[in-house]
Amino acid sequence: MTKNAHPFLDVRNLVKDYRASSGLFAKAVSVRAVDKVDLHIGQGESLGLVGESGSGKTTLGRCILRLVKPTAGDVFYDGIDVLGLDAAKLRALRRRMQIVFQDPYGALNPRMTVGAAVREPIVVHRISEKKEAPKRVEALFNEVGLDASHMGMYPHELSGGQRQRVGIARALSLQPEFLVLDEPVSALDVSVQAQVLNLLADLREDRGLTYLFIAHDLAVVRHIADRVAVMYLGRIVEVAPSVDAYTTPLHPYSRSLLSAVPNPDPEAQSDRIVLTGDMPSARLRPTGCAFYSRCPHPRKDSTCKSEIPELKEVQPGRQVACFRSDDPLT
């Protein structure tokens, strides 16, 4: 639940463009990965950001942390203008904002023991004296479900779930308040996913953390997100409380994602909504609604094809970017 009324993280009109070309002699073109995104997260809240691959979720998360420099827009963290900070002030802010990457193996140095990997940021940021650092590392390992015997191991000696726990411990080593969790369980077996999700839920409760939980699967964020934001081709198309997002999604893309979530009760399983075609290319963006070519029920006039729907509040706490949010079936 949100602890404060004002946004702890406030993202306004964020844009990220890349320059790309299709060949050695081809002319470079601008590709928009994040397109005028507004996003707000309250302190202590967990926001799930979902969408299929290529929707811009990871780029958005990295822009928020300024791991990637946005093209335009604003990011305010606890009232601090993140994009306006110089290098020294940004370094200080890094202690408060951390990221857990999708690939736990790729995020760790294969030539460094996992204990050393967790100890490194503690020493670099002078969280404690060098002689006290091993005790802090051991305490972090215990907190994420590992023991001291794992500290001397290398990444290849651990399972995927253990490596991800190390990644979480490394992110927690600086005692942050806010975590960007970038697909933290997508590379893990289903049985291990549940264990890591439970760990993240416990850590949030114990430490009072704020989460931006990025995933492509609605089922993954169901029990860890207070609200859900759905992203499609660089834009947020729906934001809703978690309960509403899973029971009465308003955007047709959200409905299709929800229909793909397995239900253990065969009688309660809804009909699968299979979308035709692929997500449009970010290089050749549609002139109107980006979802128009795949929408099962576009408007009969040319509105959806020619105009871009704005994200607007249609119910208290619920926003949707769809011309048919008021009459979705007419």
C-alpha positions, 0 to 999 in steps of 0.5 A: 500500500502507498504510505504517502499521498505524494508520489515517491517516484514521479515520471513525467512525459518520458521519451527515449529515442535510439538511432539505428540503421538496417545495414552498413550503408543504410541511413540511420533512423530514430527508433522510439523505445519509450513514448511520452510515459507518465508513471507514479509510484507511492512510497512502499508501493509495488507497481507491476509493469507488464507487456510483451517483449519489445514494449519498452519496459526495460528501457523505461526502468533503466531511464528511471535509474539513469542507467540510460539517458532519456531523450526528454521528460522528467524523473523525480525521486522523493522530490529530487530531479534525477535527470538534473543531477551531476555525477557526484550527486547521482552517485550518492542517489545510487545508494537509494535506488538499485536494480535486480537484473533478469539474468543473474549469471550475466550480472555477476563477474564469473572471476569473482566469488559471489561473496566478493561481488556483494562486498564490493559495493559495500566497500566502494560506497563506504557503507562500513569498514572493510573489516566489518564488510564480511559480517554484513555480507553474511547477514545479507546472505542469510536474509536472502536464504543463503548461508556463509558457505556460499560466499566463497563460491563462484557464480557457475557453482550456484543454481539459477535461483541461488544466483538470483538471490545473490543478485538481490543481496547485492542490490540490498547491500547499499540499503536502498529504498527503491528497487527496479526488478527487471524480469527477476524470475523469468529465467528461473524454473517455475518452482523456484520462481515462487520461492524468489517471489515470496522472498521479494514480498518478505523483503518489501514488508521487512525493509519497507521497500518500493518496487517497480516490478517488470514482467511480461507475464501477468501471473508473475506480478499478481501477488506482489503488485499493488497496481499494474501498468500495462505497456505496449509499443513504448506507451502505457495503455492501462493502469489499475489496482491489481484486483481490478486489472485481473478481474475487469481489465479495460484495454483490449490488450490487457484482456488478451494478456489476462486471457493467457494466464492459466487458471487452475479451475477449468470451469473458471478458465476464460476463453483465450483471446489470440491476437493476430499479427505482431507488435508494429515496428518501433521504426514504423509507428502507426499514425493512430493507436499502436494497437489498432492493427491487432485490436479485436474490436476497433471503432467502426469510424477512422478514429482508432486508425488516425488518432492516438488515444491519451491515457486518461482516468475513467474510474477512480484510480484507473486509467486507460488509453482507448477510444472505446473505454466507455463502450468497449463492445459497441 
